Amino acid sequence: MKNKNYIIELENIVDKGEASAIVLAVEVKDCVIIIDDLKARNLAERIGLNITDTLGIILKAKQKGLIASVKPMIFKLRKQILD
């Protein structure tokens, strides 16, 4: 990553991992960044990045026939979060 100062600046707004991911997405043109944190999503949108979240990835996998059903994936994620 080239712009470490930008990461430090964004760390005042979002967590370090999200700041790094956002800066990397800025550096890598025409990519989609996967962010679940609302504050980081809002920041990425303001910067003009293409974003999705985990649910968006699951829905896309269903549309492409990579998974049979969305519901089991959501239950699995929910269980991991709550455990």
C-alpha positions, 0 to 999 in steps of 0.5 A: 500500500502506497498511502500510509498517511491516508490510512492513518487519517482514515483510522480516525474515522474507522477501524484499522482494518477497514481503513486499510481495505478502503485505501487499498480499494482506492489504489486498485481501480475498478474493484468492489470492496466488501464491508459490513461495518456501517460507518466504513460503508458510508465512508467508502460510499462517500469516497465513491468506491463500489461496495457490497457486504457479506449478504450481497456476496451470498445473494450473488452466489445464489444468483450465479448458482454457486450455492443452492440456498441463501437461508443456510448461509445466513443461519451459519453466519448468525450462529458464528456471530452469536457464539 
